[in-house]
Amino acid sequence: MSFLRKRKLFILLIGFIILVALIGFSLSNRDNITTAEQFINDTVGWAQRTVHAPVQFITDIFTNIDEIQNTFEENRLLKEKLAEYGGLIYEVQELREENEELRDTLGITDSIREYNPVQASVVSRSPERWMEQVTINKGEQDGIRPNMAVITSEGMVGKIQTASQFTSTVQLLTGFDQLNRISATISREEGQDIFGMIEGFDPESDSLLFRIIEESDEDLQEGELVVSSGMGGVFPAGLQIGTVKDVVPDQYGLTRTALVEPAANMYDVDQVIVVDRKLSESEEGGEEEE
């Protein structure tokens, strides 16, 4: 009995040694492999290709079905959006026609909301005055003049400070003070509109300062929209400036100032629109924004 056990152990040990030797031989760096290794590699490769082909075919089928379903869903959503867009176009056209009829009836030739947009790109920004001004690639040759409003898709960012022939300097809202003010308003569907002036920027609260001129019986609410009023003859009405964050009284309690969060990101200004307001002959010699 002990002899048979020793024989089995001996055979197992010999087999293990042979297996290790074969593994070491197959892993060694050789330019040529044996016929047996070639046969095994070819067999394994053929088996992999045989199994992979139908699996890949089935996977492609399910992938295509999933893509078709996604495409169908996307097309459905796009059709809904197009239908909504078509309805909006119709509503806008109707409103334009009604607006033109009303203006014709009242004898008004120009609207304080109308302006010609001039696209421009920011070409430089001084690190020393990062939050005060930027330079754009449009100037007097493009019809740019000082005090024109400058906006982005988010809202107003500032106004033209100086204009050269081919470039202009934009003074950002974050660099405004009491000498550079914007007539603004909080328009309400129901209730009295609130008029005031954007008179500077508070870096501590990161907010524009909106001094309220005409008080209302209703309190200001957080999130109310502040827009340009169009008064002053330079900025058109309705340009989004920001939203109300808080309201603080002055030290005497006579007036109130609203802290306004700017609508546009002053830290990331790349593409801007210079707003060239359409002025009637009676306004061309009018007063600029203070």
C-alpha positions in Angstrom: 0.0 0.0 0.0 2.8 2.4 0.9 4.6 1.5 -2.4 1.5 2.5 -4.5 1.2 5.8 -2.6 4.9 6.6 -3.1 4.5 5.7 -6.8 1.6 8.1 -7.2 3.5 10.9 -5.4 6.5 10.2 -7.6 4.5 10.4 -10.9 2.8 13.6 -9.6 6.1 15.2 -8.9 7.5 14.2 -12.3 4.4 15.6 -14.0 4.7 18.9 -12.1 8.4 19.2 -13.0 7.6 18.6 -16.7 4.7 21.2 -16.6 7.0 23.8 -15.1 9.6 23.1 -17.7 7.1 23.4 -20.5 5.8 26.7 -19.2 9.3 28.1 -18.8 10.2 26.9 -22.3 7.1 28.6 -23.8 7.8 31.8 -22.0 11.4 32.1 -23.0 12.5 34.5 -25.7 12.7 32.5 -28.9 12.6 33.4 -32.6 10.9 30.2 -33.5 8.2 28.1 -31.8 7.6 24.4 -31.9 5.1 22.7 -34.2 3.0 21.8 -31.1 2.9 25.4 -30.0 2.0 26.5 -33.5 -0.8 23.9 -33.6 -2.1 25.0 -30.2 -1.9 28.8 -31.1 -3.7 28.2 -34.4 -6.4 26.1 -32.8 -7.0 28.6 -30.0 -7.1 31.5 -32.6 -9.5 29.6 -34.8 -11.8 28.8 -31.8 -11.7 32.4 -30.7 -12.7 33.6 -34.2 -15.4 31.0 -34.4 -16.9 32.0 -31.1 -16.3 35.8 -31.5 -18.0 36.1 -34.9 -21.6 35.1 -33.8 -21.2 36.9 -30.5 -20.2 40.1 -32.2 -23.0 39.6 -34.8 -25.6 39.3 -32.0 -24.1 42.2 -30.1 -24.2 44.4 -33.2 -27.9 43.5 -33.7 -28.8 44.6 -30.1 -26.7 47.7 -30.4 -28.4 48.7 -33.6 -31.8 48.1 -32.1 -30.9 50.3 -29.1 -29.6 53.0 -31.4 -32.7 52.8 -33.5 -34.8 53.2 -30.4 -32.7 56.2 -29.2 -33.0 57.8 -32.7 -36.7 57.3 -32.7 -37.0 59.0 -29.3 -34.7 61.8 -30.3 -36.7 62.4 -33.5 -39.9 62.5 -31.4 -38.5 65.1 -29.1 -37.1 67.1 -32.0 -40.5 67.1 -33.7 -42.1 68.3 -30.4 -39.5 71.1 -30.1 -40.0 72.1 -33.8 -43.7 72.2 -33.2 -43.2 74.5 -30.1 -40.7 76.6 -32.1 -43.1 77.0 -35.0 -45.8 78.1 -32.5 -43.4 80.6 -30.9 -42.4 82.0 -34.3 -46.1 82.5 -35.1 -46.7 84.2 -31.7 -43.6 86.5 -32.2 -44.8 87.4 -35.7 -48.3 88.2 -34.3 -46.8 90.3 -31.5 -44.6 92.2 -34.0 -47.5 92.9 -36.2 -49.6 94.1 -33.3 -46.7 96.2 -32.0 -46.2 97.8 -35.4 -49.9 98.6 -35.6 -49.9 100.2 -32.2 -46.8 102.2 -33.0 -48.3 103.4 -36.2 -51.5 104.3 -34.4 -49.5 106.3 -31.8 -47.2 107.8 -34.4 -44.1 106.3 -32.8 -41.3 105.7 -35.3 -38.7 104.0 -33.0 -38.8 101.9 -29.9 -36.4 102.3 -27.0 -36.0 98.5 -27.0 -34.6 98.4 -30.6 -30.9 98.2 -31.3 -28.4 97.0 -33.9 -26.1 94.2 -32.5 -22.4 94.3 -33.3 -20.6 91.0 -32.7 -17.1 91.3 -31.2 -14.5 89.1 -29.5 -12.4 89.9 -26.5 -8.7 90.2 -27.6 -7.0 91.1 -24.3 -7.6 91.5 -20.6 -5.2 93.1 -18.2 -4.4 91.1 -15.1 -4.1 94.3 -13.2 -7.6 95.4 -14.2 -9.1 91.9 -14.6 -12.5 92.9 -13.1 -12.6 96.4 -14.5 -12.1 96.3 -18.3 -11.5 94.2 -21.4 -10.5 95.0 -25.0 -12.5 93.9 -28.0 -11.7 93.7 -31.7 -14.2 96.2 -33.0 -13.8 100.0 -33.1 -14.9 103.2 -34.7 -14.6 101.6 -38.2 -17.4 99.2 -37.1 -19.6 102.0 -35.7 -18.6 101.6 -32.1 -18.9 104.7 -29.9 -18.3 105.4 -26.2 -21.1 104.6 -23.8 -22.6 101.9 -25.9 -23.9 99.0 -23.9 -22.0 95.6 -24.1 -23.8 92.4 -23.5 -23.4 88.6 -23.7 -26.0 85.9 -24.2 -26.4 86.0 -20.4 -26.9 89.7 -19.8 -25.1 93.0 -19.7 -21.4 93.1 -18.9 -20.6 96.8 -19.2 -20.3 99.7 -21.7 -17.8 101.0 -24.2 -15.3 103.3 -22.4 -13.1 104.3 -25.3 -13.1 103.5 -29.0 -10.1 103.4 -31.3 -10.3 102.8 -35.1 -10.2 99.0 -34.8 -10.4 98.2 -31.1 -12.4 99.4 -28.1 -12.1 99.2 -24.3 -15.1 97.9 -22.4 -15.6 99.0 -18.9 -17.2 96.1 -17.0 -20.0 96.5 -14.6 -17.7 95.3 -11.8 -15.6 98.5 -12.4 -18.5 100.9 -12.2 -18.8 103.6 -9.6 -21.2 106.6 -9.0 -19.7 108.4 -11.9 -20.8 105.6 -14.2 -24.4 104.8 -13.7 -27.1 102.9 -15.5 -30.8 103.7 -15.4 -32.5 100.5 -14.4 -35.9 99.2 -13.4 -37.6 96.2 -11.8 -40.6 95.6 -14.0 -43.6 93.9 -12.5 -46.6 92.4 -14.3 -48.8 93.5 -11.4 -48.0 96.4 -9.2 -45.8 99.5 -9.6 -42.4 99.2 -11.3 -39.4 100.2 -9.3 -36.9 102.6 -10.8 -33.3 103.2 -9.8 -29.7 103.4 -10.8 -26.9 100.9 -10.9 -24.2 102.9 -9.1 -21.3 100.6 -8.6 -20.1 97.2 -7.5 -19.5 95.8 -4.0 -16.6 93.3 -4.1 -17.4 92.0 -0.6 -20.8 90.7 -1.6 -19.9 90.3 -5.3 -23.0 92.4 -6.1 -24.0 95.4 -8.2 -25.5 98.3 -6.2 -29.0 99.3 -7.3 -30.1 102.5 -5.6 -33.8 102.7 -5.5 -35.2 106.1 -6.6 -38.9 105.5 -6.8 -40.1 103.5 -3.8 -42.9 101.0 -4.0 -45.4 99.9 -1.4 -44.4 96.4 -2.2 -41.1 94.9 -0.9 -38.5 93.7 -3.2 -38.3 90.0 -3.5 -35.2 87.9 -3.9 -34.8 86.8 -7.5 -36.6 89.7 -9.1 -35.1 90.8 -12.5 -33.3 94.1 -12.9 -33.1 95.4 -16.5 -32.1 98.6 -18.2 -34.9 101.2 -18.3 -34.0 102.8 -21.6 -33.9 106.3 -20.0 -30.9 108.5 -20.9 -31.0 107.9 -24.6 -28.1 105.5 -25.0 -28.9 102.1 -23.6 -32.0 100.4 -25.0 -34.6 99.2 -22.5 -34.9 95.6 -21.4 -31.2 94.5 -21.3 -30.9 92.1 -18.5 -28.6 93.3 -15.7 -29.1 90.8 -12.9 -31.4 89.6 -10.1 -32.0 90.9 -6.6 -30.2 89.2 -3.8 -30.9 91.5 -0.8 -32.1 95.0 0.1 -30.2 97.1 2.6 -31.1 100.7 3.9 -28.6 103.5 4.0 -27.2 104.7 7.3 -30.0 107.3 7.7 -32.8 104.9 6.6 -33.9 107.4 3.9 -33.1 105.3 0.8 -32.6 101.6 0.1 -30.1 99.9 -2.0 -30.6 96.4 -3.6 -27.7 94.0 -3.9 -28.0 92.6 -7.5 -26.2 89.5 -8.7 -24.9 90.1 -12.2 -26.6 88.0 -14.9 -23.4 87.6 -16.9 -20.2 85.9 -15.7 -17.7 88.8 -15.5 -14.8 86.3 -14.9 -15.4 84.6 -18.3 -16.1 87.1 -21.1 -15.0 85.9 -24.6 -17.7 86.8 -27.1 -19.8 90.0 -26.7 -22.4 92.1 -28.5 -22.1 95.8 -28.6 -25.5 97.3 -28.6 -26.0 100.2 -31.0 -29.4 101.6 -30.0 -31.6 102.9 -32.8 -32.2 106.5 -32.1 -34.8 108.7 -33.6 -33.9 112.2 -34.7 -35.3 113.7 -31.5 -33.1 111.4 -29.4 -29.8 111.8 -31.3 -28.9 114.9 -29.4 -30.3 113.6 -26.2 -28.7 112.9 -22.9 -26.4 109.9 -22.3 -26.5 107.4 -19.5 -24.9 108.9 -16.4 
